[in-house]
Every structure is written in C-alpha cells, then in structure tokens.
Amino acid sequence: MDMTEVVLAKMIEAVNSHLPRRSRTLDEMLKEKYPTIVARDGNEYLIERRELEFIAKYLDEDEMKRFRIPIILEMCSVGNSYLIYVRDKLHAEFIKRAFGYDRFVEGNLVLHVHEMANIRRVLRTATQVAFR
C-alpha cells in the first residue's frame, strides 16, 4: 500500500466513524423505551420508535429476531455517478417489500441516489450511509 492509499483509507475511516460499533436486533430494540446505537466514534444515536415499528410491519417474527439495525446503505462511486448497495440479504428483502425496489446484482440490492433519498426520508435514524 503506498502513501496515497494509506491516506485515502484513513479519510474513509474518518468519514465512516458514525457507523455502529455493533448492530442490534430489531426485536431487542423494540423492547426498549429509548433504543440507541453506539457508533465507532463513541456517540450514541437514538433510533426513532416509529421507524422500528415501520420496519416490523414488513417482517415476520423470526425475521425480527435476525434483522439488524441500522440498515447500511453503502454508497459506491461508479464512473461519474454513485450507486448504493444493500449487501445484507434481510435488509435488501425488507427494502424490496417496503419500497418496491427490486434491482439485484450478484445478490446485492442496487439503488440509485434518488431511491436512497426516498428510503432515508422514511427511515432517517434506522439507516446509515457508508462510504467506499
């Protein structure tokens, strides 16, 4: 790895410091009055209950026990534009059910930026954007 790659890797790490140290299950979070996620940078983020309840409407009981919060939307540069990848299979299936997006490439849900914006409007605290 040359110096440019090291610097770039450190910059991406800093930009992604808001991502969770560990994700938590939807089932676990629904039992809490004030569900939170602790980020890599040590900050604690409240996840809005109405968002958790919205997600739960689209899942069965078993899926709720396996569904991890937050939903990670991975923004990737492709040529002169950006695509968003949802790599978690359960997250991708939920987004397909709830929002109707059904564009899968190699098992990953692929979204355009305007589609991500629609999801973020509804799930502002339950989703996080990762940068690659």
C-alpha positions in Angstrom: 0.0 0.0 0.0 1.5 3.3 -1.0 1.1 6.6 1.0 -1.8 7.8 -1.1 -3.8 4.6 -0.4 -3.0 4.9 3.3 -4.2 8.5 3.5 -7.3 7.6 1.5 -8.1 4.7 3.8 -7.8 6.9 6.8 -10.1 9.5 5.3 -12.7 6.9 4.5 -12.4 5.6 8.1 -13.0 9.1 9.5 -16.0 9.6 7.2 -17.5 6.3 8.4 -16.9 7.0 12.1 -20.7 7.4 12.5 -21.3 3.7 11.7 -22.2 1.4 14.6 -19.6 -0.5 16.7 -22.1 -3.3 16.6 -25.6 -3.6 15.2 -28.6 -4.7 17.3 -31.6 -6.7 16.5 -35.0 -5.1 15.8 -36.6 -7.4 18.3 -34.3 -6.3 21.0 -34.7 -2.6 20.2 -38.5 -2.7 20.1 -38.5 -3.7 23.8 -36.7 -0.6 24.8 -38.2 2.8 25.6 -35.3 4.7 24.0 -33.5 2.4 21.6 -29.9 3.5 20.7 -26.9 2.5 18.7 -23.3 3.3 19.8 -21.1 4.5 16.9 -17.4 3.8 16.3 -16.7 7.4 17.4 -18.4 6.7 20.8 -21.5 8.8 20.1 -24.9 7.3 21.0 -27.7 7.7 18.5 -31.4 7.3 19.2 -33.4 5.2 16.8 -36.9 6.5 16.4 -39.5 4.0 17.6 -41.9 4.8 14.7 -39.2 3.8 12.3 -38.6 0.5 14.1 -42.4 -0.2 14.0 -42.5 0.7 10.3 -39.8 -2.0 9.6 -41.5 -4.5 11.8 -44.7 -4.3 9.7 -42.8 -5.9 6.8 -41.2 -8.8 8.8 -42.3 -12.0 10.4 -41.4 -12.9 14.0 -38.3 -14.9 13.0 -37.0 -12.1 10.7 -37.4 -9.5 13.5 -35.1 -11.6 15.7 -32.4 -11.7 12.9 -33.0 -8.2 11.5 -30.0 -5.9 12.5 -30.3 -2.2 13.0 -29.1 0.1 11.4 -29.7 -0.7 7.8 -26.4 0.1 6.0 -26.7 1.8 2.6 -23.2 1.5 1.0 -22.5 4.4 -1.4 -20.1 3.5 -4.2 -18.6 5.6 -6.9 -19.3 4.0 -10.4 -17.7 6.1 -13.1 -19.2 9.6 -12.8 -22.1 8.6 -10.7 -23.0 6.8 -7.4 -24.8 3.6 -6.8 -26.0 2.4 -3.4 -25.5 -1.2 -2.4 -27.5 -3.1 0.2 -25.4 -6.2 0.9 -27.4 -7.6 3.9 -29.9 -10.1 2.4 -32.6 -9.4 5.1 -32.2 -5.6 4.7 -32.5 -6.0 0.9 -35.6 -8.1 1.2 -37.2 -5.6 3.6 -36.5 -2.7 1.2 -37.9 -4.7 -1.7 -41.1 -5.3 0.3 -41.5 -1.8 1.8 -40.4 0.4 -1.1 -40.7 -1.9 -4.1 -37.1 -1.6 -5.3 -36.1 -4.9 -7.0 -32.8 -4.4 -8.7 -30.4 -7.1 -7.7 -26.9 -7.6 -9.0 -24.8 -10.6 -7.7 -27.2 -11.0 -4.7 -27.0 -7.3 -3.7 -29.8 -4.8 -3.9 -28.6 -1.8 -6.0 -30.2 1.6 -5.6 -29.9 4.9 -7.3 -29.3 8.0 -5.2 -32.9 9.3 -5.6 -34.1 5.9 -4.3 -31.9 6.1 -1.3 -33.3 9.5 -0.6 -36.8 8.0 -0.5 -35.7 5.4 2.0 -33.8 7.9 4.2 -36.9 10.2 4.3 -38.9 7.4 6.0 -36.0 5.8 7.9 -33.8 8.7 8.9 -32.4 7.2 12.1 -32.7 3.5 11.3 -30.4 3.7 8.2 -26.9 4.8 7.9 -24.8 5.6 4.8 -21.4 4.0 4.5 -18.8 5.3 2.0 -16.5 3.1 0.0 
